[in-house]
Amino acid sequence: MAEIIQRDGTWTFDGETLRLVPGHDKSVSLLRKTLGELTVPLGALAGIAFEQGKKSGRLRLRLRDGSDPLLHATGGKLTDSADPYQLIVEADRYGVAEYLVDEVRNALLIEQVPSTACSAYVLAGPSVPLSISAGDGTASFDGERVRLEWNWKTEDAKSAAGTRSIALDDIAAVDWQPAGGLENGHLRFTVRNAPTKAPPKYDPNAVELWGFKKDPLMALVAAAVTARLPHPSGATPPAVEPVAARTPAPAEVSGDDHDALLRRLRELGELHRAGILTDEEFSTAKQAVLKRM
């Protein structure tokens, strides 16, 4: 097992899944805290990287396209601080971060996980029921219907019709846009047989966002609904890919792999002697390598 504990959060890898737990530090984003713990199967990963800096570094996960409804719903528009697949690493734990990266990369190689796009969501998305208030309204989702309620800041033309209730079967698409510069953001639902070109300010199927603290949380509603819509691949497989499709049978360790594991043991010893790894971290890491041999 490989684990790194930081103020920004804790990442743990057991050889099959990565467990991502957001930290309690005040710098941790509200979106990550609200989303909570994530369990990412190895089959959802396309890669992992660690970027070093002078004062801190950053671990980044790269998921396979189509594996996560949150990433699909947000379309790369999440800020680094709100991205649950990034972790800030303090300088004295660079060695641990590099070890975690090596462990995940070795597992991806040994399990022969493909980097191609998924035909079904591997992650389930945010849990429901879910209710978020931001901008000019409140968006709630119970797994079957979206409910939009308006506040005193809503444009009269939109609020006049009252609370909006949309069945999941009537939703063709979800569009989440964060506010940026002088442009407001929105969470908009495209309803079948009822297209509209009205701006979010006047669209009864949209919540307008103005760039305040809770705005990013609307991405969770977008992701929860997206997870229950047809997958972007157009296929209709089960909600989670079959295990056989994600984790092929382990291959035997070749001579080259054996040499690589021996080199890893020597590297761990050097990190331990240099004080970068604690006794407990060294013991855990050493056992993980020995198991692979």
Secondary structure as GFF3:
##gff-version 3
##sequence-region A 1 293
A	DSSP	beta_strand	2	6	.	.	.	ID=ss1
A	DSSP	beta_strand	9	13	.	.	.	ID=ss2
A	DSSP	beta_strand	17	22	.	.	.	ID=ss3
A	DSSP	alpha_helix	30	35	.	.	.	ID=ss4
A	DSSP	beta_strand	38	41	.	.	.	ID=ss5
A	DSSP	three_ten_helix	42	44	.	.	.	ID=ss6
A	DSSP	beta_strand	45	51	.	.	.	ID=ss7
A	DSSP	beta_strand	56	63	.	.	.	ID=ss8
A	DSSP	alpha_helix	69	74	.	.	.	ID=ss9
A	DSSP	three_ten_helix	80	82	.	.	.	ID=ss10
A	DSSP	beta_strand	86	90	.	.	.	ID=ss11
A	DSSP	three_ten_helix	91	93	.	.	.	ID=ss12
A	DSSP	alpha_helix	94	110	.	.	.	ID=ss13
A	DSSP	beta_strand	130	134	.	.	.	ID=ss14
A	DSSP	beta_strand	137	141	.	.	.	ID=ss15
A	DSSP	beta_strand	145	150	.	.	.	ID=ss16
A	DSSP	alpha_helix	156	159	.	.	.	ID=ss17
A	DSSP	beta_strand	164	167	.	.	.	ID=ss18
A	DSSP	three_ten_helix	168	170	.	.	.	ID=ss19
A	DSSP	beta_strand	171	177	.	.	.	ID=ss20
A	DSSP	beta_strand	185	191	.	.	.	ID=ss21
A	DSSP	beta_strand	206	209	.	.	.	ID=ss22
A	DSSP	three_ten_helix	215	217	.	.	.	ID=ss23
A	DSSP	alpha_helix	218	226	.	.	.	ID=ss24
A	DSSP	alpha_helix	243	246	.	.	.	ID=ss25
A	DSSP	alpha_helix	255	273	.	.	.	ID=ss26
A	DSSP	alpha_helix	279	292	.	.	.	ID=ss27
###
